Structures are given as C-alpha cells and as structure tokens.
C-alpha cells in the first residue's frame, strides 16, 4: 500500500504492524510525532496495546525493559537528551540481553541547545551493547523498523533504529507501507526464553562478581558478532516479501572501477548519490552506505573498499579531542588489509547545518591532497570563530 505520509507516522504504522503489546511514550523533539501517532492509534482502537505515558525517558526505557522481560513485545522512541537520560537503562537492557526496539530520531546534543539533526546522540551510547542500524530514507526507516523486531528477538539483543530528525521524521512523501499479512508472514510471535514467570522464578541482571563478569561481557560481544548474519538474512527475507532491500550491513553503489569511495550513514547518502550523478566532471566515486554501525562490519567493509585508493569518511558527530568517531573505526578495520585506501576523515552537518550537493565536490577534491586529512569539520566557517579557536 502506497501512501503520502510523514516519516514519523510511517514509522509508527510499521511498528504497529509488528503488534507491540506495550509502548512507553515520552515526547521529545523531533521524536514526538511517533509516539503522538501511537496515542491516536490506541485511542481509536486501531492498535490493541498498552500505551504508557511516563514522566521521563529514563522511565520510558525502564517500562519497556520490564515489559519485554515479562514476555511481551515492547517499543519506545527518543532523541538527543532523551537518549542520554535513559543511557543507564540502555546499558541494563543490553546487558540483560532484552530484545526490544527503540527508534532514535537523531538530533544534536546540547550545549548549546539544538533541535536539529546530527548523530551525536546515538554515537554517545554506541558502546552500550545495542545493535544500531542507520536509515538512509523514510522507506528504509519503515522497512528497518519491521526487520528490527525480528533481529532483536532472534539475537536476544536490543535494536536501535536511527533516523535523521526532521530530515526524515518530518518529511511527507509517498511510501510503501507494509500490510498486516506481510508482517505476520515475516515476524513470528514474540517469545523470550528467559521471560519472567511467577511459576518459574528467576533473576535477570543480578550481581556478577569478578569470577563471572568477564564471561558475561564475552558472551554479549559474541552475540553481537553473530548478529551480522542475522541482519543480512533478515534484510534478504524481507526483500522476498516486500520487494525492498535495505542494504544489509553495507551497500555500495557507483562504478566498479572507481578508485575513490565516500562512506557515510543516514540521509546524506541521498545527497551524495544525486551529486555523484550531477558532477560528471569529477573522478567517479563509489558511495558506500554503512547501515550497521553496531556491530561494526569489519569484513564487509574490507570487501567494499577493495580496489579503492582513496576513501572519504563523512560523519555527523565527533569525539572532541580526537575527531571522527566513524573514521577512527574505519581506519582500525582497514589496518588489517595489505593495501588499504588512504582514509580522509570529515564531519559535516553538525547541529543540522545544511549539506548541499556542492559538498560532494569538496570531498572529491580533498582526496588530491598529498597527505590524507586526519579530521576536519569540512563545512565550518572560520570567520565566525575568535582567532584563538581557529
């Protein structure tokens, strides 16, 4: 079914088709429209679900932790400072291996206050132990939302679906929305082997002494690595039902013989693809979509960049004092290769700054430098800064 619909409402529709039994809701821009839509679906009787309005993001995460632990499918959504407020519980959810889904409507983290999009919020909890999938488009956000429940429940790991705030969440466009029959065919009923049951008492998240803690962390890490195959298989299976493929772990487009690649995540990929077809006077480049950031697909990345001489990493967050977060992980992954491409690290679009197609030209031209750029905020306007901060 194709409808002209806002991204947030389309995500809510897709999640509703997955038959969640508990949704915890706390509004925060630009995520508000998602839970607002759920409120209407429940109030209208369209969605049979317990809709819990809570007093904070910490509470929202706590509610879905408890709900999923008890054996019901659960969901929540948040953004920016909300991610940080629930971060303690995010670690608990992952450490207890609770399968649930969270939509992160990506937004900059203050200070200074910004309601616009970058990836600093989800990057801040990249080590919490959640699978993180980044969406290029609203159609991909819809399809990934459905896939996320199957991935989470198969791996017994929580999944964070990252969607660019405003750029996607508030964009109205024609989208193919899944039918209930399609989702029911694709997604089996929720079953959690370790669900809490008063008839068979057990404890989740108990104290672990040093004699056991390293083994728990090892098991968590091993589960994340096993998720690679599940993510790819789930995407392939959904493509058979819906006819739409989201790219698995990494997706590559562009000329096979290109010697330059540009790797990025999220909605800017659409801009890069459009620019690649527009600026034909520039050397051809492959556009590499990093869809799965956690677990980080080292083997798939090495295959994607094989044959490249130059690789530009464009990201929408940074680690102050170090620079690029994604670029650092890319460099580490490619260090295992015999002939890796040179890696140039850039951030752009921080705090929602516009990223025009002309950014593509600057990225391609940067590969001509004698030494690769370790890190630069490529769209910073130096004249706006005091002399000592330039």
N, C-alpha and C positions, 0 to 999 in steps of 0.2 A: 504493500500500500504506500503510495507516494503522496506526501502532503507538504504544503508550505508551512513550516513550523519553526519556532525559535529553538536554538540549540538546547537550552536548559530544559524546555518542555519535552523535547525529543528524547533526551537522556532519561527523564522521569518516565516517559512512556516505555522505553526499553526495559528499565528496571522493573516497572510494574508487571511487564510480561513475564518476568522471572519469578513471579509470585512470592515476593518477600512477605514474611509474616510479622516482622517488627521493623519499623523505620523510626530512627531518632532524629529529631529536627531542631536545629538552632540556626537562625538566619544570619548570614554574613555576606556582604557584597564581595564578589559577584555570583555567589552560590545561591542566593536567596530564592531565585525563581525555581530552582529544582525542588526544594522542599515545599515551596508555596504550591507548586503543581500537585505534589503528593497530597497535601492537605485537601485540595479540591477533589482529587480522585477518591479519597477516603470519605469525605463529607457527602459526595454524590452517590456513594455506594458502589462505585465502579471498581474499587480496589478493596478487597477484604484483607485488612491489615491493621495491626495495632500501631497507630501513629502517635508517638510520644514526643510532646513538646517539652523540651528541657530548658534549664536555666543557663547552660554554658556548653561550649564544645567539649570540655572535659567530661561533662555529664553525658553528652551525646555518645562519645566513644565508650563510656562505661556501660551505657544501656545496651548498645549493640554487642559489646563483649559478653555481657550476661545473657542476652537473648540467644546468640549463636551457640554459647556454651550449653544452653539448655536444650539444644536440638532444633532450633528454628532458623530459617534463613533470615538474615538481617542486613541492613544497609544504612549508611549515613553519608553526608556530604559536608564539606567545609572548604575553607580558603584562608590563606595568609596567616594572620594572628591566631585564627581558629586552629590551624594545624599546630602551631606552637603551644597553644593552651592544652591541646589534647595529646601532646607528644609523649607524656609519661604513660598514658594509657595505650598509645600506639605501640610502644615498646612491649607493654604487657600482652597485648593482643597477639603480636608476632611471636613473642617468647613462649606463649602458651599454645601456639600453633592453632589459632582460632580462624576458621575460614569465613571471612566476610568481605564485603566490597565497600569501598569508600570512593566517592568522586571528589577529587581536588580540583576546584575551579581556580587554576593558578593565578596568583596575584602577588605583587611585590610585598615585602615585609618592611614595616617601619622600624626606626625612624630614618628620614622624615616620612610622614604618612603618605601613602599612595594607595589608591584603589585600583590601579591599572595593572596590566599583566606583565609578569615575568615568572621565572621558575624558582625563585629563592625559597618559597615555602616548602615545596616538595623536596627540594635539594637539602633543606635543613634536617629532614628526617630520612635521608637516603640510607642510613645505616641502622634503621630501626628493625629491619628484617621483613619489610613488606615487598612484595612484587610491585614494581612500578612500570606502568605502560603509558606512553605519551601519545596523544592523538593528534593527527595532522588536520583532520576535518571533522565537521559535525557528523557526517555519515560514519566516519570511523569511530567517533565517540559513542554513537548508538550501538554499533556492532561490537565494539570492545566492551561495552557495559554488559552485554549479554554473555560474551565469552568469559568475562571476569569471574562470574559466579561458578562456571564450570571449572575454571583453572583453580580458583581458591579451594573448592570442595574436593577436587582430585588431589591437590598437593597438600591440603591442610595448612594453607598459608593465606594470610590476608592479601588482597589485591587493591592497589590504589590506581584508579584510572585518572590520569592527569589531562585536563582540558583547559586550554588557554582562556582565561577570564575575559569577558566582553568580546574579544575577537571571535570566539566561538560561542560562548554561552548566550550571548545576546544578539546573535545574528539569525535573521529569519531567511530561510532558504528551502527549496524543495528537497525533501529527504525521503528515503525509503524506510518506513517503519516496519518492524517485524510483526507478523501476525502471531496470535497466541498459539496456533497449531505448530508454527515453525519452531517457536521457543520450546514448547513442550516436547517436540521431537528431539531437540538438541540438548536440552538441560534436564537431567534426571532429577527426581525428588531429592530434597536435601537430606543427607544422612551424615551425622558426625559420630564417629566410632566412640569417642570419649565424652559424649554428652552427659551432662549431669542428670542423675536419676536418683530420687529418694529411695527407690527399691534396691539400688546397687550403688551405694555411696562411694565417691572417690573425690580426690582433691586435684584441682588444677592450679598451677602457678605457685606451688608450695616452696618453702625454703629449700635451697640447694647448697649444701656445704661444699667446700673446695674439692672434696673427694668426687663430686659428681658434676659440678658446674661446667668444666671444660667439655665434658662429653655431651651435655645438653647443647652447648653452643656449636659443637661439631655437627651434631645431628641437624640443627637448624640450617647451618651452612650447606650441608649435604642435600637437604631438601630443596633449598634454593637452586642448587646446581641441577638437580633432577627436573626442575620446573622448565628448563629450556625446551625439552622435548614436548612437554605438555602444552606449552604456549604455542609452539608451531603446529602441533597436531590439532589443537582446538581451533586455531585460525583456519586450517585447511578443512576441517569438518564443517565449520560454519559457512565456508565458501561453497561447499557442496549443496547446502540447504538454501542459502540466500543468494548465491552468485557473486558475493562480495568478499574480497580478500584484503586484509588489513596490513599485510607485510610480514607477518610472523615476528621474528626478532629484529631483523634488519632488512630493509628493502632498498634496492639500488635501481636507479633509472639513469638513462643517458648513454652516450656512445660507448661501445665495448672497448674501443681503442683509446679512450681519453686517458691522459696522463695526470689530470687534475681531478680531485674529488672535493666536494663540500659536504660535510657531515653536520646534521643538526637534528633537533627534535621539535615537535609541535607545529603550529600553524604557519610558521615562517617558511616551512618547506614548500608550501604552495607558491609563495612569492618567488622562491629560488627556482622552482621549475618553470614558472612563467618567464622569469628573467633569462633563464638559460636558452629559451626558445626565441627570445627577443634580441639579445645582444649577440648576433651571429658573427660580429667582427672579432670576438674574443675567442681564445682557445676553448675547445669543447671541454665540458666537465661532467663528471658523474655526480648526481645528487644522491646522497646516502642518508636514508631515514633511519635513525636509531629509535626504534619503537619501544624496545625493552631496555630500560636503564638499570633495573634490578630484577632478576640477576643480570650482571653485565656480560653480554655475549662475546667473549674474547675470540673464540674460534670463528664465529660468524663474521666478526669484524675483520679478522685477518683475511678471510676469504674475500670479503667485499672490497678491500683496498689492494688486493694483489695486482701488481702491474702499474699501480699509481706511482708517480714521482713526487707529487705534492698533495697534501691533504689539509684542507682548511676545516677547523672545528669552530662552528658558530654556536654560541650558547647564550642563554638568557638568565644567567646567575653568575656569581663569582664568590670565591673564598678570599676575603680581604687579607692581604699579606702574602698570598700565594698566587692568586689569579684564577684561571679557568679550572672548574671542577671536572667537567666532562673531558676537556683536553688532557688533563693530568692522567685520567684513567685510560684514555685512548693511547697516550704515549707509553704508559706502562704495558698495555696489551700488545702494542706493536713492537716493543723492545725484544720480543721473542722471535721476531721474523729475521730472516737472513738479510733481506733488502727492503726495509720498511720505507715508506714515503716520508719526506720531511713533513712535520706537523706544525701548522701555524694556528695559534690559539687566539680567538677573538670573542668578546662579548658584545652584544648589541641589544637594543630594545629594552634596556633595563627601565623599570618603572613605567612600562607601556609606551616608551618612545617609538614613534613610527619607524618602520623598517621598509623603505621604498625599494623598488626594483634596482635602483642605481647602486644599492649596497652590494649587489652581486658583482658589479664591475670592480668595486674597490677590493673585494675579496680575491677575485681572479688576479688583479694587478699585484696584490700583496705577495703572491707566490713567486714573483720575479725577483724578490729581494735576495741578496747574497746569503743572508742568514735568516732562518725562519723566525717568525715572531713568537716569542715565548708566551706573551699575553698582552693584549691591549683591548680597551673598550673602544672599538673602532669608530663609533658614532659620537664620542664625547666632543663637546665644543669647548676647546681650551680657553677661549676668550671669556667664558663665563666663570672661570676659576681665578682665585687670587694667585699671584705669582708663585707663592711658596707651595701651592698644591698642584702645580702643573707638572 
